[in-house]
Amino acid sequence: MHFIEQDIPGVWVIEPKAYADQRGYFMESYKETLFEAHIGKVHFIQDNESKSTFGVLRGMHAQAGDASQAKLVRVIIGSVLDVVVDARKGSPTFGRHVVVELSEDNKRQLFVPRGFYHGFLVTSPEAVFQYKVDNTYQPATEVSLNYADPIVGIQWPINSERLILSPKDVVAPFLKDAYSF
């Protein structure tokens, strides 16, 4: 596995080694000893999976306070544009974002530490998205950030009128009014 820290410290791209032959491929998608050697100790307690179609934008979401979650995310089928936004008060990178393409072809994974909003846009006909989390989901603590915040400045590759959003994502607050960690 190859670990690449991004422009925002604590955010990592992980590139597993896939061994392919005429039968298909094999890879280790997670190995605790390597993960801890590069990123540190994170106790993942749950795996989640979603399936979405082209143009679905899920995010930007986080869990507030003690319910905050670190995530290790990847795509099993299709491709997405995965985005994280630093929402840590006092961070020198507060409000900055990282964008990474995750796909079944590149097999990249993204580690999202606590204190970040996270979301993804499906860029293939469909995508199966999988993620590990280190804390249980608590609906009462979910917070959102507006995907179109001009200060954050995420450049989504699909026109906004073609995006498929949940009602809560349409009205999510901009960074100046959103929850900060």
C-alpha positions as CSV (number, residue, x, y, z in Angstrom):
1,M,0.0,0.0,0.0
2,H,1.1,3.5,-0.8
3,F,0.1,6.3,1.6
4,I,0.0,9.9,0.3
5,E,-0.8,12.7,2.7
6,Q,-2.8,15.5,1.0
7,D,-2.4,19.3,1.2
8,I,-4.4,19.3,4.4
9,P,-2.5,17.4,7.1
10,G,-4.3,14.3,8.3
11,V,-6.1,13.7,5.1
12,W,-4.6,10.7,3.3
13,V,-5.0,8.9,-0.1
14,I,-4.2,5.2,0.2
15,E,-3.3,3.3,-3.0
16,P,-3.6,-0.5,-2.4
17,K,-1.5,-2.8,-4.6
18,A,-3.8,-5.0,-6.7
19,Y,-2.4,-8.2,-8.2
20,A,-4.2,-9.0,-11.4
21,D,-4.2,-12.1,-13.7
22,Q,-6.6,-13.8,-16.1
23,R,-8.8,-14.7,-13.1
24,G,-9.3,-11.1,-11.9
25,Y,-7.4,-9.4,-9.1
26,F,-6.6,-9.6,-5.4
27,M,-5.7,-6.8,-3.0
28,E,-5.5,-6.0,0.7
29,S,-8.0,-3.1,1.1
30,Y,-7.0,-2.6,4.8
31,K,-4.1,-3.7,6.9
32,E,-4.1,-2.4,10.5
33,T,-0.3,-2.5,11.0
34,L,0.4,-0.4,7.8
35,F,-2.5,2.0,8.5
36,E,-1.2,2.7,12.0
37,A,2.4,3.1,10.8
38,H,1.4,5.8,8.4
39,I,-1.8,7.4,9.9
40,G,-2.0,6.3,13.5
41,K,-4.4,4.3,15.6
42,V,-8.0,4.5,14.5
43,H,-10.5,1.9,15.9
44,F,-13.0,1.3,13.1
45,I,-16.2,-0.1,14.5
46,Q,-18.6,-0.3,11.5
47,D,-18.6,-0.7,7.7
48,N,-21.3,1.1,5.7
49,E,-22.2,0.9,2.0
50,S,-24.3,3.0,-0.4
51,K,-25.4,2.6,-4.0
52,S,-26.2,5.7,-6.0
53,T,-26.7,6.8,-9.7
54,F,-25.0,9.4,-11.9
55,G,-25.4,12.9,-10.5
56,V,-26.1,12.0,-6.9
57,L,-24.3,14.3,-4.6
58,R,-24.2,12.9,-1.0
59,G,-22.9,15.5,1.3
60,M,-21.4,17.6,2.7
61,H,-22.0,15.8,6.1
62,A,-20.4,15.3,9.5
63,Q,-21.2,14.3,13.0
64,A,-20.9,17.0,15.7
65,G,-19.2,16.8,19.1
66,D,-18.5,13.5,20.7
67,A,-20.3,11.7,17.8
68,S,-17.7,12.9,15.3
69,Q,-16.4,10.2,12.9
70,A,-13.2,9.4,11.1
71,K,-13.8,7.5,7.9
72,L,-11.9,5.3,5.4
73,V,-13.8,5.4,2.1
74,R,-13.5,3.7,-1.2
75,V,-15.5,2.8,-4.3
76,I,-16.3,-0.8,-5.2
77,I,-18.2,-0.2,-8.5
78,G,-18.1,3.0,-10.6
79,S,-16.5,6.3,-9.8
80,V,-17.0,9.3,-7.6
81,L,-15.5,12.7,-6.9
82,D,-14.8,12.6,-3.2
83,V,-14.5,15.8,-1.3
84,V,-13.5,16.8,2.3
85,V,-13.6,20.2,3.9
86,D,-11.7,21.2,7.0
87,A,-14.1,22.5,9.6
88,R,-11.7,22.5,12.6
89,K,-11.7,25.8,14.4
90,G,-8.3,27.4,14.6
91,S,-6.9,25.0,11.9
92,P,-4.6,26.8,9.4
93,T,-6.5,25.0,6.7
94,F,-10.0,25.8,8.0
95,G,-12.4,26.0,5.0
96,R,-10.0,24.4,2.5
97,H,-10.9,21.3,0.7
98,V,-9.4,18.2,-0.9
99,V,-10.9,16.5,-4.0
100,V,-10.0,13.0,-5.0
101,E,-11.3,10.7,-7.6
102,L,-12.1,7.3,-6.2
103,S,-13.0,4.5,-8.6
104,E,-13.2,0.8,-9.1
105,D,-10.3,1.2,-11.6
106,N,-7.8,3.2,-9.4
107,K,-8.9,1.4,-6.2
108,R,-7.8,4.5,-4.2
109,Q,-9.1,5.1,-0.7
110,L,-9.4,8.3,1.2
111,F,-8.9,8.7,5.0
112,V,-11.1,11.5,6.4
113,P,-10.1,12.4,10.0
114,R,-12.6,13.8,12.5
115,G,-13.4,17.5,12.1
116,F,-14.1,17.4,8.4
117,Y,-17.3,17.6,6.3
118,H,-17.4,14.8,3.7
119,G,-19.3,14.2,0.5
120,F,-19.1,12.7,-2.9
121,L,-20.5,13.1,-6.4
122,V,-21.2,10.0,-8.5
123,T,-19.6,10.5,-12.0
124,S,-20.4,7.0,-13.4
125,P,-23.8,5.5,-14.3
126,E,-23.9,4.0,-10.8
127,A,-21.5,3.7,-7.9
128,V,-21.2,1.5,-4.8
129,F,-19.4,3.4,-2.1
130,Q,-18.1,1.7,1.0
131,Y,-16.7,3.2,4.2
132,K,-15.4,2.3,7.6
133,V,-16.2,4.6,10.6
134,D,-14.8,4.9,14.1
135,N,-18.0,6.0,15.8
136,T,-21.7,5.1,15.6
137,Y,-24.1,7.3,13.6
138,Q,-26.3,9.5,15.8
139,P,-29.0,11.3,13.7
140,A,-29.4,14.1,16.3
141,T,-25.8,15.1,15.9
142,E,-25.6,15.2,12.0
143,V,-24.5,18.5,10.6
144,S,-24.3,19.7,7.0
145,L,-22.4,22.2,4.9
146,N,-23.7,23.6,1.7
147,Y,-22.1,21.9,-1.3
148,A,-22.2,25.2,-3.3
149,D,-20.6,27.5,-0.7
150,P,-18.7,30.0,-2.8
151,I,-16.1,30.6,0.0
152,V,-15.2,26.9,0.0
153,G,-15.3,26.9,-3.8
154,I,-15.7,23.2,-4.7
155,Q,-15.7,22.9,-8.5
156,W,-18.2,20.1,-9.1
157,P,-17.9,18.8,-12.7
158,I,-21.7,18.5,-13.2
159,N,-24.0,21.5,-13.6
160,S,-26.0,22.1,-10.4
161,E,-29.4,21.7,-12.2
162,R,-28.3,18.1,-13.0
163,L,-27.3,17.2,-9.4
164,I,-29.5,14.9,-7.4
165,L,-29.6,16.1,-3.8
166,S,-31.5,15.3,-0.6
167,P,-33.8,18.1,0.6
168,K,-31.5,18.8,3.6
169,D,-28.4,19.2,1.3
170,V,-30.2,21.8,-0.7
171,V,-30.7,24.1,2.4
172,A,-27.5,23.2,4.3
173,P,-25.8,26.3,5.7
174,F,-22.7,27.9,4.3
175,L,-19.4,27.6,6.2
176,K,-19.8,30.9,8.1
177,D,-23.0,29.5,9.7
178,A,-22.2,25.8,9.7
179,Y,-21.0,23.8,12.7
180,S,-17.2,24.0,13.3
181,F,-15.3,21.4,15.4
